[in-house]
Amino acid sequence: MNNFEGKSPEELKEILKSLRLYKDLSSKLWSRWKNIFKSILNNTSIYKIEYFEKSSKKDALAEGIVAYKKVFGETPKAEEINLVAKKSLEWWIRIYKDDSLVDLSFRKASEALK
């Protein structure tokens, strides 16, 4: 068990805040909570794009980067984005940032983001 003696009140408040976040995320986000909790503690973001498997990975990445810029105000590097091909999407693209989701069709995305 950790020793909390000698910790300042500010440090104890931060520990309590992290424990509350840990409990809240683990109860609400099922299997996703561990990665989100780590990203919050490390002050980073999780980027993921799911796209229709018959479409181009390059197109999905290009549309996703534009959407990240317009929706979230961020421009992640291509190597920071996890690209996942999904047969069930049927010409849709899903763009995730941490636990936020944007769901677009490729046609709507290309028209709306121009």
MOPAC internal coordinates of N, CA, C and O (Angstrom, degrees):
PM7 1SCF
backbone

  N    0.0000 0     0.00 0     0.00 0    0    0    0
  C    1.4522 1     0.00 0     0.00 0    1    0    0
  C    1.5314 1   108.88 1     0.00 0    2    1    0
  O    1.2310 1   121.04 1   -37.68 1    3    2    1
  N    1.3084 1   115.61 1   142.32 1    3    2    1
  C    1.4593 1   120.36 1   179.71 1    5    3    2
  C    1.5185 1   111.14 1   -71.53 1    6    5    3
  O    1.2310 1   121.23 1   -31.70 1    7    6    5
  N    1.3068 1   115.25 1   148.30 1    7    6    5
  C    1.4488 1   121.55 1   178.46 1    9    7    6
  C    1.5208 1   108.08 1   -95.72 1   10    9    7
  O    1.2310 1   120.58 1   -59.28 1   11   10    9
  N    1.3350 1   116.49 1   120.72 1   11   10    9
  C    1.4518 1   121.02 1  -178.59 1   13   11   10
  C    1.5311 1   112.51 1   -98.69 1   14   13   11
  O    1.2310 1   120.76 1   179.91 1   15   14   13
  N    1.3246 1   116.16 1    -0.09 1   15   14   13
  C    1.4549 1   119.28 1   178.06 1   17   15   14
  C    1.5191 1   109.33 1   -69.02 1   18   17   15
  O    1.2310 1   120.84 1   -38.93 1   19   18   17
  N    1.3016 1   115.99 1   141.07 1   19   18   17
  C    1.4528 1   120.75 1   178.10 1   21   19   18
  C    1.5242 1   113.52 1    85.86 1   22   21   19
  O    1.2310 1   120.22 1   177.22 1   23   22   21
  N    1.3234 1   117.18 1    -2.78 1   23   22   21
  C    1.4718 1   120.46 1   177.60 1   25   23   22
  C    1.5267 1   108.47 1   -81.58 1   26   25   23
  O    1.2310 1   121.23 1   -36.87 1   27   26   25
  N    1.3084 1   115.26 1   143.13 1   27   26   25
  C    1.4597 1   119.86 1   177.35 1   29   27   26
  C    1.5273 1   109.44 1   -75.09 1   30   29   27
  O    1.2310 1   119.83 1   -19.49 1   31   30   29
  N    1.3236 1   117.93 1   160.51 1   31   30   29
  C    1.4722 1   120.19 1   177.69 1   33   31   30
  C    1.5307 1   112.64 1   -58.42 1   34   33   31
  O    1.2310 1   120.01 1   145.18 1   35   34   33
  N    1.3310 1   117.58 1   -34.82 1   35   34   33
  C    1.4647 1   121.17 1   178.66 1   37   35   34
  C    1.5205 1   111.04 1   -65.79 1   38   37   35
  O    1.2310 1   120.62 1   137.55 1   39   38   37
  N    1.3399 1   116.42 1   -42.45 1   39   38   37
  C    1.4578 1   120.59 1   178.24 1   41   39   38
  C    1.5286 1   111.13 1   -64.36 1   42   41   39
  O    1.2310 1   120.53 1   139.32 1   43   42   41
  N    1.3305 1   116.59 1   -40.68 1   43   42   41
  C    1.4616 1   120.63 1   178.60 1   45   43   42
  C    1.5295 1   111.31 1   -65.42 1   46   45   43
  O    1.2310 1   120.44 1   142.73 1   47   46   45
  N    1.3424 1   116.76 1   -37.27 1   47   46   45
  C    1.4651 1   120.61 1   177.32 1   49   47   46
  C    1.5263 1   110.60 1   -64.46 1   50   49   47
  O    1.2310 1   120.09 1   139.18 1   51   50   49
  N    1.3329 1   117.44 1   -40.82 1   51   50   49
  C    1.4649 1   121.37 1   178.31 1   53   51   50
  C    1.5298 1   111.40 1   -64.83 1   54   53   51
  O    1.2310 1   120.54 1   139.80 1   55   54   53
  N    1.3358 1   116.58 1   -40.20 1   55   54   53
  C    1.4701 1   120.88 1   177.64 1   57   55   54
  C    1.5257 1   109.83 1   -63.43 1   58   57   55
  O    1.2310 1   120.54 1   135.07 1   59   58   57
  N    1.3274 1   116.58 1   -44.93 1   59   58   57
  C    1.4638 1   120.91 1   179.48 1   61   59   58
  C    1.5272 1   111.09 1   -63.96 1   62   61   59
  O    1.2310 1   120.63 1   139.37 1   63   62   61
  N    1.3245 1   116.40 1   -40.63 1   63   62   61
  C    1.4649 1   121.05 1   178.22 1   65   63   62
  C    1.5335 1   110.27 1   -61.41 1   66   65   63
  O    1.2310 1   120.01 1   136.66 1   67   66   65
  N    1.3256 1   117.59 1   -43.34 1   67   66   65
  C    1.4642 1   121.67 1   179.02 1   69   67   66
  C    1.5299 1   111.39 1   -65.88 1   70   69   67
  O    1.2310 1   120.32 1   140.53 1   71   70   69
  N    1.3221 1   117.00 1   -39.47 1   71   70   69
  C    1.4676 1   120.21 1   178.64 1   73   71   70
  C    1.5214 1   111.78 1   -65.83 1   74   73   71
  O    1.2310 1   120.52 1   140.54 1   75   74   73
  N    1.3318 1   116.61 1   -39.46 1   75   74   73
  C    1.4734 1   120.02 1   177.31 1   77   75   74
  C    1.5247 1   110.45 1   -65.10 1   78   77   75
  O    1.2310 1   120.23 1   137.11 1   79   78   77
  N    1.3262 1   117.16 1   -42.89 1   79   78   77
  C    1.4588 1   121.02 1   177.99 1   81   79   78
  C    1.5225 1   110.30 1   -62.26 1   82   81   79
  O    1.2310 1   120.24 1   136.20 1   83   82   81
  N    1.3121 1   117.15 1   -43.80 1   83   82   81
  C    1.4664 1   122.84 1   178.03 1   85   83   82
  C    1.5320 1   110.42 1   -56.79 1   86   85   83
  O    1.2310 1   120.14 1   131.14 1   87   86   85
  N    1.3217 1   117.34 1   -48.86 1   87   86   85
  C    1.4617 1   121.96 1  -179.59 1   89   87   86
  C    1.5283 1   110.80 1   -64.14 1   90   89   87
  O    1.2310 1   120.37 1   135.50 1   91   90   89
  N    1.3228 1   116.89 1   -44.50 1   91   90   89
  C    1.4594 1   121.79 1  -178.23 1   93   91   90
  C    1.5300 1   111.15 1   -63.48 1   94   93   91
  O    1.2310 1   120.32 1   132.29 1   95   94   93
  N    1.3290 1   116.99 1   -47.71 1   95   94   93
  C    1.4651 1   120.32 1  -179.41 1   97   95   94
  C    1.5232 1   111.90 1   -65.84 1   98   97   95
  O    1.2310 1   120.35 1   138.85 1   99   98   97
  N    1.3254 1   116.93 1   -41.15 1   99   98   97
  C    1.4670 1   119.26 1  -177.26 1  101   99   98
  C    1.5241 1   112.13 1   -67.20 1  102  101   99
  O    1.2310 1   120.11 1   151.86 1  103  102  101
  N    1.3225 1   117.40 1   -28.14 1  103  102  101
  C    1.4655 1   119.39 1   179.96 1  105  103  102
  C    1.5253 1   112.78 1   -84.88 1  106  105  103
  O    1.2310 1   119.44 1   156.02 1  107  106  105
  N    1.3312 1   118.67 1   -23.98 1  107  106  105
  C    1.4660 1   121.13 1  -173.89 1  109  107  106
  C    1.5215 1   114.61 1  -103.68 1  110  109  107
  O    1.2310 1   119.62 1   152.69 1  111  110  109
  N    1.3160 1   118.34 1   -27.31 1  111  110  109
  C    1.4643 1   120.22 1  -169.33 1  113  111  110
  C    1.5261 1   114.67 1  -109.99 1  114  113  111
  O    1.2310 1   119.52 1  -170.26 1  115  114  113
  N    1.2918 1   118.53 1     9.74 1  115  114  113
  C    1.4511 1   123.58 1   176.51 1  117  115  114
  C    1.5180 1   111.32 1    50.71 1  118  117  115
  O    1.2310 1   120.12 1    61.54 1  119  118  117
  N    1.3200 1   117.38 1  -118.46 1  119  118  117
  C    1.4670 1   120.36 1  -173.38 1  121  119  118
  C    1.5278 1   113.63 1   -80.94 1  122  121  119
  O    1.2310 1   119.67 1   164.75 1  123  122  121
  N    1.3231 1   118.24 1   -15.25 1  123  122  121
  C    1.4729 1   120.89 1  -177.25 1  125  123  122
  C    1.5247 1   112.96 1   -81.53 1  126  125  123
  O    1.2310 1   119.53 1   166.69 1  127  126  125
  N    1.3189 1   118.50 1   -13.31 1  127  126  125
  C    1.4492 1   120.96 1  -168.99 1  129  127  126
  C    1.5176 1   113.71 1   -65.20 1  130  129  127
  O    1.2310 1   119.78 1   146.01 1  131  130  129
  N    1.3242 1   118.02 1   -33.99 1  131  130  129
  C    1.4680 1   119.41 1  -176.60 1  133  131  130
  C    1.5289 1   111.59 1   -63.18 1  134  133  131
  O    1.2310 1   120.65 1   132.54 1  135  134  133
  N    1.3264 1   116.37 1   -47.46 1  135  134  133
  C    1.4676 1   119.68 1  -179.65 1  137  135  134
  C    1.5214 1   111.61 1   -66.30 1  138  137  135
  O    1.2310 1   120.26 1   140.98 1  139  138  137
  N    1.3246 1   117.11 1   -39.02 1  139  138  137
  C    1.4608 1   119.93 1   179.73 1  141  139  138
  C    1.5246 1   110.66 1   -68.25 1  142  141  139
  O    1.2310 1   120.15 1   139.33 1  143  142  141
  N    1.3245 1   117.32 1   -40.67 1  143  142  141
  C    1.4652 1   120.94 1   177.84 1  145  143  142
  C    1.5252 1   110.77 1   -61.31 1  146  145  143
  O    1.2310 1   120.31 1   136.05 1  147  146  145
  N    1.3299 1   117.01 1   -43.95 1  147  146  145
  C    1.4664 1   120.80 1   178.27 1  149  147  146
  C    1.5283 1   111.37 1   -62.44 1  150  149  147
  O    1.2310 1   120.58 1   138.03 1  151  150  149
  N    1.3430 1   116.49 1   -41.97 1  151  150  149
  C    1.4632 1   119.28 1  -179.03 1  153  151  150
  C    1.5253 1   111.46 1   -66.52 1  154  153  151
  O    1.2310 1   120.13 1   143.95 1  155  154  153
  N    1.3352 1   117.35 1   -36.05 1  155  154  153
  C    1.4633 1   120.33 1   177.57 1  157  155  154
  C    1.5243 1   110.20 1   -66.33 1  158  157  155
  O    1.2310 1   120.26 1   134.72 1  159  158  157
  N    1.3282 1   117.11 1   -45.28 1  159  158  157
  C    1.4722 1   120.27 1  -179.90 1  161  159  158
  C    1.5262 1   111.88 1   -64.64 1  162  161  159
  O    1.2310 1   120.55 1   145.66 1  163  162  161
  N    1.3480 1   116.54 1   -34.34 1  163  162  161
  C    1.4660 1   120.72 1  -179.04 1  165  163  162
  C    1.5214 1   112.95 1   -90.52 1  166  165  163
  O    1.2310 1   120.41 1  -179.66 1  167  166  165
  N    1.3376 1   116.81 1     0.34 1  167  166  165
  C    1.4672 1   122.55 1  -179.39 1  169  167  166
  C    1.5311 1   111.85 1    57.05 1  170  169  167
  O    1.2310 1   121.31 1  -135.41 1  171  170  169
  N    1.3265 1   115.10 1    44.59 1  171  170  169
  C    1.4624 1   121.50 1   176.83 1  173  171  170
  C    1.5278 1   108.65 1  -123.60 1  174  173  171
  O    1.2310 1   120.52 1    -4.06 1  175  174  173
  N    1.3178 1   116.62 1   175.94 1  175  174  173
  C    1.4635 1   121.48 1   177.89 1  177  175  174
  C    1.5209 1   110.22 1  -124.05 1  178  177  175
  O    1.2310 1   121.36 1   -25.71 1  179  178  177
  N    1.3152 1   115.01 1   154.29 1  179  178  177
  C    1.4653 1   121.75 1   176.12 1  181  179  178
  C    1.5250 1   107.07 1  -105.42 1  182  181  179
  O    1.2310 1   120.62 1   -55.91 1  183  182  181
  N    1.3325 1   116.41 1   124.09 1  183  182  181
  C    1.4603 1   121.98 1   179.64 1  185  183  182
  C    1.5265 1   108.95 1  -115.49 1  186  185  183
  O    1.2310 1   121.01 1   -50.09 1  187  186  185
  N    1.3290 1   115.68 1   129.91 1  187  186  185
  C    1.4645 1   119.81 1   179.88 1  189  187  186
  C    1.5210 1   108.84 1  -145.34 1  190  189  187
  O    1.2310 1   120.94 1   -43.43 1  191  190  189
  N    1.3314 1   115.81 1   136.57 1  191  190  189
  C    1.4586 1   122.03 1   175.94 1  193  191  190
  C    1.5220 1   108.10 1  -123.44 1  194  193  191
  O    1.2310 1   120.98 1   -55.82 1  195  194  193
  N    1.3302 1   115.73 1   124.18 1  195  194  193
  C    1.4598 1   121.39 1   173.17 1  197  195  194
  C    1.5202 1   106.90 1  -105.22 1  198  197  195
  O    1.2310 1   120.33 1   -46.43 1  199  198  197
  N    1.3298 1   116.98 1   133.57 1  199  198  197
  C    1.4573 1   120.91 1  -176.88 1  201  199  198
  C    1.5271 1   109.81 1  -140.21 1  202  201  199
  O    1.2310 1   121.16 1   -19.11 1  203  202  201
  N    1.3401 1   115.38 1   160.89 1  203  202  201
  C    1.4600 1   121.99 1   179.45 1  205  203  202
  C    1.5229 1   108.55 1   -64.13 1  206  205  203
  O    1.2310 1   120.86 1   -49.04 1  207  206  205
  N    1.3308 1   115.96 1   130.96 1  207  206  205
  C    1.4634 1   120.50 1  -171.28 1  209  207  206
  C    1.5308 1   114.49 1   -62.48 1  210  209  207
  O    1.2310 1   119.46 1   155.77 1  211  210  209
  N    1.3414 1   118.63 1   -24.23 1  211  210  209
  C    1.4654 1   120.24 1  -179.91 1  213  211  210
  C    1.5215 1   112.83 1   -86.49 1  214  213  211
  O    1.2310 1   120.20 1   173.19 1  215  214  213
  N    1.3267 1   117.22 1    -6.81 1  215  214  213
  C    1.4613 1   119.88 1   177.72 1  217  215  214
  C    1.5246 1   109.42 1   -88.27 1  218  217  215
  O    1.2310 1   121.35 1    -9.06 1  219  218  217
  N    1.3037 1   115.01 1   170.94 1  219  218  217
  C    1.4538 1   121.52 1  -176.19 1  221  219  218
  C    1.5301 1   111.36 1   -78.89 1  222  221  219
  O    1.2310 1   121.06 1   -46.14 1  223  222  221
  N    1.3178 1   115.57 1   133.86 1  223  222  221
  C    1.4626 1   121.44 1   175.65 1  225  223  222
  C    1.5299 1   110.04 1   -62.39 1  226  225  223
  O    1.2310 1   121.23 1   142.70 1  227  226  225
  N    1.3282 1   115.25 1   -37.30 1  227  226  225
  C    1.4604 1   121.30 1   179.97 1  229  227  226
  C    1.5325 1   110.93 1   -64.25 1  230  229  227
  O    1.2310 1   120.62 1   136.44 1  231  230  229
  N    1.3463 1   116.43 1   -43.56 1  231  230  229
  C    1.4697 1   120.37 1   178.58 1  233  231  230
  C    1.5222 1   111.56 1   -65.45 1  234  233  231
  O    1.2310 1   120.60 1   138.50 1  235  234  233
  N    1.3291 1   116.46 1   -41.50 1  235  234  233
  C    1.4588 1   120.46 1   179.20 1  237  235  234
  C    1.5297 1   110.38 1   -61.97 1  238  237  235
  O    1.2310 1   120.61 1   137.73 1  239  238  237
  N    1.3204 1   116.43 1   -42.27 1  239  238  237
  C    1.4568 1   120.40 1   179.01 1  241  239  238
  C    1.5304 1   110.99 1   -64.67 1  242  241  239
  O    1.2310 1   120.21 1   136.31 1  243  242  241
  N    1.3263 1   117.19 1   -43.69 1  243  242  241
  C    1.4633 1   121.08 1   179.94 1  245  243  242
  C    1.5315 1   110.87 1   -62.80 1  246  245  243
  O    1.2310 1   120.17 1   133.12 1  247  246  245
  N    1.3377 1   117.29 1   -46.88 1  247  246  245
  C    1.4675 1   121.30 1   178.29 1  249  247  246
  C    1.5237 1   110.41 1   -62.68 1  250  249  247
  O    1.2310 1   120.78 1   138.76 1  251  250  249
  N    1.3174 1   116.12 1   -41.24 1  251  250  249
  C    1.4580 1   120.40 1  -179.30 1  253  251  250
  C    1.5120 1   113.24 1   -63.24 1  254  253  251
  O    1.2310 1   120.07 1   136.65 1  255  254  253
  N    1.3135 1   117.47 1   -43.35 1  255  254  253
  C    1.4672 1   120.92 1   179.79 1  257  255  254
  C    1.5242 1   110.76 1   -63.31 1  258  257  255
  O    1.2310 1   120.48 1   138.55 1  259  258  257
  N    1.3364 1   116.69 1   -41.45 1  259  258  257
  C    1.4633 1   120.14 1   176.91 1  261  259  258
  C    1.5290 1   110.38 1   -63.33 1  262  261  259
  O    1.2310 1   120.35 1   137.52 1  263  262  261
  N    1.3379 1   116.94 1   -42.48 1  263  262  261
  C    1.4616 1   120.77 1   179.66 1  265  263  262
  C    1.5277 1   111.19 1   -65.17 1  266  265  263
  O    1.2310 1   120.00 1   139.32 1  267  266  265
  N    1.3289 1   117.60 1   -40.68 1  267  266  265
  C    1.4661 1   119.85 1   177.30 1  269  267  266
  C    1.5292 1   110.37 1   -58.77 1  270  269  267
  O    1.2310 1   120.62 1   138.61 1  271  270  269
  N    1.3103 1   116.43 1   -41.39 1  271  270  269
  C    1.4608 1   121.05 1  -179.71 1  273  271  270
  C    1.5322 1   110.98 1   -65.50 1  274  273  271
  O    1.2310 1   120.55 1   133.20 1  275  274  273
  N    1.3483 1   116.56 1   -46.80 1  275  274  273
  C    1.4694 1   120.48 1  -176.06 1  277  275  274
  C    1.5281 1   112.37 1   -74.19 1  278  277  275
  O    1.2310 1   119.70 1   139.08 1  279  278  277
  N    1.3231 1   118.17 1   -40.92 1  279  278  277
  C    1.4633 1   121.36 1  -173.83 1  281  279  278
  C    1.5192 1   112.68 1   -86.51 1  282  281  279
  O    1.2310 1   120.50 1   133.94 1  283  282  281
  N    1.3299 1   116.65 1   -46.06 1  283  282  281
  C    1.4603 1   120.47 1  -174.39 1  285  283  282
  C    1.5237 1   113.69 1  -104.03 1  286  285  283
  O    1.2310 1   119.92 1   170.72 1  287  286  285
  N    1.3314 1   117.76 1    -9.28 1  287  286  285
  C    1.4542 1   121.12 1  -179.34 1  289  287  286
  C    1.5185 1   113.32 1    71.22 1  290  289  287
  O    1.2310 1   120.61 1  -155.36 1  291  290  289
  N    1.3361 1   116.43 1    24.64 1  291  290  289
  C    1.4643 1   121.66 1  -179.26 1  293  291  290
  C    1.5208 1   109.70 1  -128.72 1  294  293  291
  O    1.2310 1   120.77 1   -28.25 1  295  294  293
  N    1.3146 1   116.14 1   151.75 1  295  294  293
  C    1.4533 1   121.39 1   176.31 1  297  295  294
  C    1.5275 1   108.49 1  -125.68 1  298  297  295
  O    1.2310 1   120.62 1   -91.69 1  299  298  297
  N    1.3337 1   116.42 1    88.31 1  299  298  297
  C    1.4698 1   118.30 1   179.56 1  301  299  298
  C    1.5222 1   111.42 1   -72.01 1  302  301  299
  O    1.2310 1   120.74 1   -26.15 1  303  302  301
  N    1.3123 1   116.20 1   153.85 1  303  302  301
  C    1.4629 1   121.20 1   175.36 1  305  303  302
  C    1.5243 1   108.49 1   -74.18 1  306  305  303
  O    1.2310 1   120.56 1   -26.90 1  307  306  305
  N    1.3106 1   116.54 1   153.10 1  307  306  305
  C    1.4663 1   121.48 1  -177.80 1  309  307  306
  C    1.5276 1   111.69 1   -57.91 1  310  309  307
  O    1.2310 1   120.12 1   143.84 1  311  310  309
  N    1.3199 1   117.37 1   -36.16 1  311  310  309
  C    1.4687 1   120.04 1  -178.14 1  313  311  310
  C    1.5392 1   112.53 1   -73.97 1  314  313  311
  O    1.2310 1   119.78 1   166.59 1  315  314  313
  N    1.3217 1   118.03 1   -13.41 1  315  314  313
  C    1.4652 1   121.52 1   176.90 1  317  315  314
  C    1.5310 1   112.34 1   -84.75 1  318  317  315
  O    1.2310 1   120.52 1   166.79 1  319  318  317
  N    1.3253 1   116.61 1   -13.21 1  319  318  317
  C    1.4652 1   121.73 1  -174.26 1  321  319  318
  C    1.5219 1   110.10 1   -97.05 1  322  321  319
  O    1.2310 1   121.02 1   -50.58 1  323  322  321
  N    1.3162 1   115.65 1   129.42 1  323  322  321
  C    1.4616 1   122.39 1   175.24 1  325  323  322
  C    1.5266 1   108.09 1   -90.10 1  326  325  323
  O    1.2310 1   119.99 1   -65.72 1  327  326  325
  N    1.3304 1   117.62 1   114.28 1  327  326  325
  C    1.4686 1   122.59 1   179.50 1  329  327  326
  C    1.5198 1   109.82 1   -97.00 1  330  329  327
  O    1.2310 1   120.85 1   -52.44 1  331  330  329
  N    1.3460 1   115.97 1   127.56 1  331  330  329
  C    1.4557 1   121.43 1  -177.91 1  333  331  330
  C    1.5249 1   108.96 1  -128.25 1  334  333  331
  O    1.2310 1   120.59 1   -59.14 1  335  334  333
  N    1.3440 1   116.47 1   120.86 1  335  334  333
  C    1.4655 1   121.45 1   176.73 1  337  335  334
  C    1.5245 1   108.79 1   -83.87 1  338  337  335
  O    1.2310 1   120.70 1   -48.75 1  339  338  337
  N    1.3369 1   116.27 1   131.25 1  339  338  337
  C    1.4666 1   121.42 1  -179.72 1  341  339  338
  C    1.5225 1   109.57 1  -131.96 1  342  341  339
  O    1.2310 1   120.88 1   -55.50 1  343  342  341
  N    1.3111 1   115.93 1   124.50 1  343  342  341
  C    1.4545 1   121.58 1   179.39 1  345  343  342
  C    1.5330 1   111.89 1   -66.05 1  346  345  343
  O    1.2310 1   120.35 1   148.10 1  347  346  345
  N    1.3104 1   116.93 1   -31.90 1  347  346  345
  C    1.4637 1   121.75 1  -174.56 1  349  347  346
  C    1.5288 1   114.69 1   -73.23 1  350  349  347
  O    1.2310 1   119.11 1   170.74 1  351  350  349
  N    1.3062 1   119.30 1    -9.26 1  351  350  349
  C    1.4587 1   120.29 1  -174.85 1  353  351  350
  C    1.5287 1   114.20 1   -78.02 1  354  353  351
  O    1.2310 1   119.28 1   157.04 1  355  354  353
  N    1.3194 1   118.99 1   -22.96 1  355  354  353
  C    1.4721 1   122.32 1   175.50 1  357  355  354
  C    1.5304 1   113.19 1    48.24 1  358  357  355
  O    1.2310 1   120.04 1  -115.91 1  359  358  357
  N    1.2954 1   117.53 1    64.09 1  359  358  357
  C    1.4691 1   126.01 1   176.62 1  361  359  358
  C    1.5268 1   113.34 1    70.24 1  362  361  359
  O    1.2310 1   120.98 1  -154.66 1  363  362  361
  N    1.3149 1   115.74 1    25.34 1  363  362  361
  C    1.4573 1   120.49 1   173.55 1  365  363  362
  C    1.5111 1   109.00 1  -109.08 1  366  365  363
  O    1.2310 1   121.28 1   -17.66 1  367  366  365
  N    1.2996 1   115.17 1   162.34 1  367  366  365
  C    1.4612 1   121.61 1   175.77 1  369  367  366
  C    1.5248 1   107.18 1  -132.68 1  370  369  367
  O    1.2310 1   120.46 1   -45.26 1  371  370  369
  N    1.3163 1   116.72 1   134.74 1  371  370  369
  C    1.4625 1   122.34 1   175.98 1  373  371  370
  C    1.5139 1   108.39 1  -115.27 1  374  373  371
  O    1.2310 1   121.25 1   -49.71 1  375  374  373
  N    1.3040 1   115.21 1   130.29 1  375  374  373
  C    1.4573 1   121.19 1  -177.07 1  377  375  374
  C    1.5292 1   107.72 1  -118.52 1  378  377  375
  O    1.2310 1   120.94 1   -60.14 1  379  378  377
  N    1.3242 1   115.80 1   119.86 1  379  378  377
  C    1.4607 1   121.72 1  -178.83 1  381  379  378
  C    1.5197 1   110.73 1  -110.82 1  382  381  379
  O    1.2310 1   121.38 1   -40.23 1  383  382  381
  N    1.3153 1   114.97 1   139.77 1  383  382  381
  C    1.4642 1   121.89 1   167.08 1  385  383  382
  C    1.5203 1   105.16 1  -130.87 1  386  385  383
  O    1.2310 1   120.78 1   -66.92 1  387  386  385
  N    1.3076 1   116.11 1   113.08 1  387  386  385
  C    1.4585 1   122.15 1  -173.36 1  389  387  386
  C    1.5282 1   108.49 1    55.25 1  390  389  387
  O    1.2310 1   119.32 1    67.12 1  391  390  389
  N    1.3277 1   118.90 1  -112.88 1  391  390  389
  C    1.4610 1   120.38 1   179.44 1  393  391  390
  C    1.5273 1   112.15 1  -108.59 1  394  393  391
  O    1.2310 1   119.77 1  -169.62 1  395  394  393
  N    1.3332 1   118.05 1    10.38 1  395  394  393
  C    1.4608 1   122.30 1   177.66 1  397  395  394
  C    1.5231 1   109.44 1   -92.22 1  398  397  395
  O    1.2310 1   120.59 1   -33.09 1  399  398  397
  N    1.3314 1   116.48 1   146.91 1  399  398  397
  C    1.4597 1   121.95 1  -175.29 1  401  399  398
  C    1.5184 1   110.64 1  -132.53 1  402  401  399
  O    1.2310 1   121.02 1   -42.73 1  403  402  401
  N    1.3367 1   115.66 1   137.27 1  403  402  401
  C    1.4616 1   122.87 1   170.00 1  405  403  402
  C    1.5231 1   105.74 1  -121.37 1  406  405  403
  O    1.2310 1   120.40 1   -52.89 1  407  406  405
  N    1.3222 1   116.84 1   127.11 1  407  406  405
  C    1.4601 1   122.61 1  -175.73 1  409  407  406
  C    1.5284 1   108.18 1  -116.15 1  410  409  407
  O    1.2310 1   120.02 1   -66.30 1  411  410  409
  N    1.3350 1   117.56 1   113.70 1  411  410  409
  C    1.4642 1   122.37 1  -175.71 1  413  411  410
  C    1.5231 1   110.89 1  -132.89 1  414  413  411
  O    1.2310 1   121.00 1   -28.33 1  415  414  413
  N    1.3251 1   115.69 1   151.67 1  415  414  413
  C    1.4591 1   117.96 1   168.36 1  417  415  414
  C    1.5256 1   106.89 1   -87.57 1  418  417  415
  O    1.2310 1   120.22 1   -23.29 1  419  418  417
  N    1.3316 1   117.18 1   156.71 1  419  418  417
  C    1.4643 1   119.35 1  -179.85 1  421  419  418
  C    1.5254 1   110.86 1   -62.03 1  422  421  419
  O    1.2310 1   120.03 1   139.79 1  423  422  421
  N    1.3292 1   117.55 1   -40.21 1  423  422  421
  C    1.4643 1   120.04 1  -179.47 1  425  423  422
  C    1.5231 1   110.04 1   -65.99 1  426  425  423
  O    1.2310 1   120.13 1   131.26 1  427  426  425
  N    1.3264 1   117.35 1   -48.74 1  427  426  425
  C    1.4603 1   121.14 1   178.68 1  429  427  426
  C    1.5169 1   110.97 1   -62.34 1  430  429  427
  O    1.2310 1   120.93 1   140.43 1  431  430  429
  N    1.3222 1   115.82 1   -39.57 1  431  430  429
  C    1.4616 1   119.21 1  -179.53 1  433  431  430
  C    1.5171 1   111.34 1   -64.89 1  434  433  431
  O    1.2310 1   120.28 1   135.35 1  435  434  433
  N    1.3179 1   117.06 1   -44.65 1  435  434  433
  C    1.4650 1   119.47 1  -178.39 1  437  435  434
  C    1.5227 1   111.50 1   -66.34 1  438  437  435
  O    1.2310 1   120.20 1   145.57 1  439  438  437
  N    1.3520 1   117.22 1   -34.43 1  439  438  437
  C    1.4664 1   119.98 1   178.96 1  441  439  438
  C    1.5316 1   111.68 1   -75.69 1  442  441  439
  O    1.2310 1   120.43 1   136.91 1  443  442  441
  N    1.3250 1   116.79 1   -43.09 1  443  442  441
  C    1.4580 1   121.29 1  -175.26 1  445  443  442
  C    1.5345 1   112.69 1   -73.47 1  446  445  443
  O    1.2310 1   119.95 1   150.14 1  447  446  445
  N    1.3123 1   117.70 1   -29.86 1  447  446  445
  C    1.4534 1   119.79 1  -174.35 1  449  447  446
  C    1.5223 1   114.14 1   -93.26 1  450  449  447
  O    1.2310 1   120.23 1  -177.67 1  451  450  449
  N    1.3236 1   117.17 1     2.33 1  451  450  449
  C    1.4706 1   120.09 1   179.38 1  453  451  450
  C    1.4906 1   111.13 1   -82.58 1  454  453  451
  O    1.2310 1   120.10 1   180.00 1  455  454  453

